[in-house]
Amino acid sequence: MNALLLLAPLFLGFECWQLVMGERYLGIKQIARNADPRTLGLGEFTAFCWTALLFAYWAWMLLLLATPAARLPALVLLAVSATGYALRRNVGLKWILVVLTIEGAVRVGLLVSLTVIAWRRL
């Protein structure tokens, strides 16, 4: 049993938190108000935690590539994350929430799959 797989539920929770935060800062209400999410004042501690968890998430996905049972989901997670990042950099503010939601839904599905793999290997 690879201990890396046991972190899948943690990152599943983080992914759900990201979707909630994305809706809060880029949601329909923000779009209707024509608000720029960069001016909404994300707290320094929240920004630090979010950034640190993103770095840990990417490092975890890269380390998963060394796990044979999780190699394919890890590759797809990396591909979805990279594609989502590229799309978010090139679309307007109104489309970012759509991209984030689709990207998050795919990643949640993959993380649920990794959680099931970890559970079965216990």
Phi, psi and omega in degrees: 000124179275127182294337179298326180294334180290347178275353182303316178297326177298313181287336173294316176297319178297320180295319177296320177298320178298320179296320178294314179295322177298318177294323181294317185266341182231017187285182183302318180297321179292321179294318180297324178280352184059039181273142175272121184297339180289344181259006184276357173073058173296128182299150183298318179294318178296317179298319178297311180299317180298313181295316180298317179293325176296317177297317178296321179298313179295319178297319178298316179298319179294320178293329178296337179298338178276354180262113184304320183288340184245008185297313181294312176300325179294318177298317180292320176302314179296317181295317179295317180295316180293318179295316178299318179298314180298318179295317181297329179287341188244001179251164178286169183303324182291336182264348182297319180298322178296313180298315179299320182293315179294314179301314180296320180297318179294316181293323177298316177300317179293322179291325174297318177300316179294325177295319178295318177300314180297317181298318181291333181274354178291000000 
